[in-house]
Amino acid sequence: MRLTGVAELSALLTDGPIASVATHHIGPAARPVRAVLFDKSATVNWSLGWHQDRTIAVRARLETPGFGPWTVKQGILHVAPPFDIIAGMATLRIHLDDVDDDNSPLLIAPGSHRLGLIAEPKIADAVMQCGTATCLATRGDVWAYATPILHASAAAARPRRRRVLQVDYAAADLPGGLEWLGV
């Protein structure tokens, strides 16, 4: 579920310990620009193949060189920006439940964010080159990673509740009058 217009959530993510993790990685201008709540359970248990996050949520469609294609996800306008914008972002995952080996942990390809924009047919090779790491967590843990890192998630082997609030942070403004949607 994509979250926007939640004043209490925005306040929680803008100041305090969670925001300090983002500012540590991308600087004092870091602000939350998108939030997604993932809620896996015994009845809702999906997998997600290896991919890079390639789109950002914006307030309005303004044709801007280097931005596109445009999409709408759960009623929210998204666009693929130039890769340097994604490369300047940090993603935080706030774990609301324990995530062990059999409860669908995030998998990452360490260092893959340094490879730039990876074409879909080259993703498997990049994962082989970088290897994989499993991101286990205890309720309350916060994981931070470079937004363009290759990542995946299997369906849970022993499905149970696994809620994660994923928040993208950016420090730079967008060009051409585009504005981050925010949280």
C-alpha positions in Angstrom: 0.0 0.0 0.0 1.5 3.3 -1.1 1.1 6.0 1.7 0.7 9.7 1.1 -1.0 12.6 2.9 -0.5 11.1 6.3 0.7 14.0 8.4 1.6 11.9 11.5 3.7 9.6 9.4 5.4 12.5 7.6 6.3 14.1 11.0 7.6 10.7 12.3 9.8 10.3 9.2 11.0 13.9 8.9 12.6 14.3 12.4 14.0 12.0 14.9 16.0 8.7 14.8 14.6 7.4 11.5 15.3 10.6 9.7 18.8 10.6 11.2 19.6 7.3 9.4 18.7 8.9 6.1 20.6 12.1 6.8 23.7 10.0 7.7 23.6 8.5 4.2 22.5 11.3 1.9 23.0 14.5 3.9 21.1 17.0 6.1 18.6 17.9 3.3 17.2 14.3 3.3 13.4 14.1 3.3 10.9 11.3 2.9 9.6 11.3 -0.7 7.7 8.0 -0.9 6.4 5.4 1.6 5.1 1.9 0.9 3.7 -0.5 3.5 4.4 -4.2 2.6 2.1 -6.6 4.5 2.8 -10.3 3.9 0.8 -12.9 5.8 -0.3 -16.5 5.5 -3.1 -15.5 3.1 -1.1 -12.8 1.2 2.3 -14.3 0.4 4.0 -13.1 -2.8 7.5 -13.2 -4.3 9.3 -10.4 -6.1 12.1 -11.1 -8.6 15.4 -9.3 -8.8 15.0 -5.7 -9.8 16.1 -2.1 -9.3 13.7 0.6 -8.1 13.5 2.9 -11.1 10.6 5.2 -10.5 9.7 8.1 -8.2 6.4 9.5 -7.1 5.6 13.0 -8.2 2.8 15.5 -7.6 2.0 16.3 -11.2 3.0 15.3 -14.7 5.2 17.9 -16.3 7.1 16.9 -19.4 10.8 17.2 -18.4 13.7 16.0 -20.5 15.1 12.7 -19.3 12.0 11.8 -17.4 9.7 8.9 -18.6 7.9 6.7 -19.1 5.1 7.8 -16.8 2.9 5.3 -14.9 0.2 5.3 -12.2 0.5 2.9 -9.3 -2.4 2.7 -6.9 -3.6 6.1 -8.1 -0.2 7.7 -7.6 1.7 9.3 -10.5 5.2 7.8 -11.0 7.9 8.5 -13.5 11.3 7.0 -14.3 13.9 9.8 -13.7 17.5 10.0 -15.0 19.4 7.4 -13.1 21.5 10.0 -11.1 18.4 11.0 -9.2 17.8 7.4 -8.1 21.5 7.0 -7.3 21.3 10.0 -4.9 18.5 8.5 -2.9 18.4 6.2 0.2 15.8 3.6 1.0 15.0 2.7 4.6 13.0 -0.4 5.6 11.4 -0.1 9.1 10.5 -3.6 10.3 7.2 -3.9 12.1 7.6 -7.7 12.6 10.5 -10.1 12.9 12.0 -11.3 9.6 13.9 -14.6 9.7 15.1 -16.9 7.0 11.8 -18.5 6.3 9.6 -15.3 6.6 10.5 -13.7 3.2 13.6 -11.6 4.0 14.8 -9.0 1.6 17.7 -10.3 -0.6 20.2 -7.8 -2.0 23.1 -8.0 -4.4 25.8 -6.1 -2.4 27.5 -3.4 -4.4 25.1 -3.7 -7.4 24.1 0.0 -6.8 27.6 0.9 -8.1 26.9 -0.7 -11.5 24.5 2.0 -12.6 21.2 1.3 -14.4 21.2 -2.4 -15.2 19.3 -3.5 -18.2 16.7 -6.2 -17.5 18.5 -9.0 -19.4 21.7 -8.2 -17.5 20.2 -8.4 -14.0 20.9 -12.1 -13.4 24.6 -11.6 -14.5 24.9 -8.7 -12.1 23.5 -10.7 -9.2 26.0 -13.5 -10.0 28.8 -11.0 -10.1 27.9 -9.3 -6.8 26.6 -12.3 -4.9 23.6 -12.1 -2.5 23.0 -11.2 1.1 20.0 -11.9 3.2 18.6 -9.1 5.3 17.2 -10.6 8.5 15.6 -8.3 11.0 14.0 -8.1 14.4 10.9 -6.0 15.0 12.0 -2.3 15.3 15.2 -2.7 13.1 15.8 -0.2 10.4 17.7 -1.3 7.3 19.2 1.3 5.0 20.4 0.8 1.5 21.2 2.7 -1.7 17.9 2.9 -3.6 19.3 1.5 -6.9 20.6 -1.7 -5.3 19.3 -4.9 -6.9 16.9 -6.6 -4.5 14.4 -9.4 -4.4 12.1 -11.2 -2.0 10.8 -14.8 -2.1 7.5 -16.0 -0.9 7.7 -17.0 2.8 8.4 -20.7 3.4 6.4 -20.5 6.7 4.0 -17.7 6.0 3.1 -15.4 8.8 2.9 -11.6 9.3 5.8 -9.7 7.9 5.1 -5.9 7.7 7.7 -3.5 6.5 7.4 0.2 6.0 9.7 1.1 3.1 10.6 4.8 2.9 12.5 6.5 0.1 14.5 9.6 1.0 15.9 12.2 -1.4 18.1 15.3 -0.7 17.9 17.0 -4.1 15.0 18.9 -5.6 13.7 17.8 -9.0 14.2 19.8 -12.2 11.7 21.3 -14.6 9.1 22.2 -12.0 8.6 18.6 -10.9 7.9 18.0 -7.3 8.3 15.0 -5.1 5.0 13.7 -3.9 6.2 13.2 -0.4 4.6 11.2 2.4 
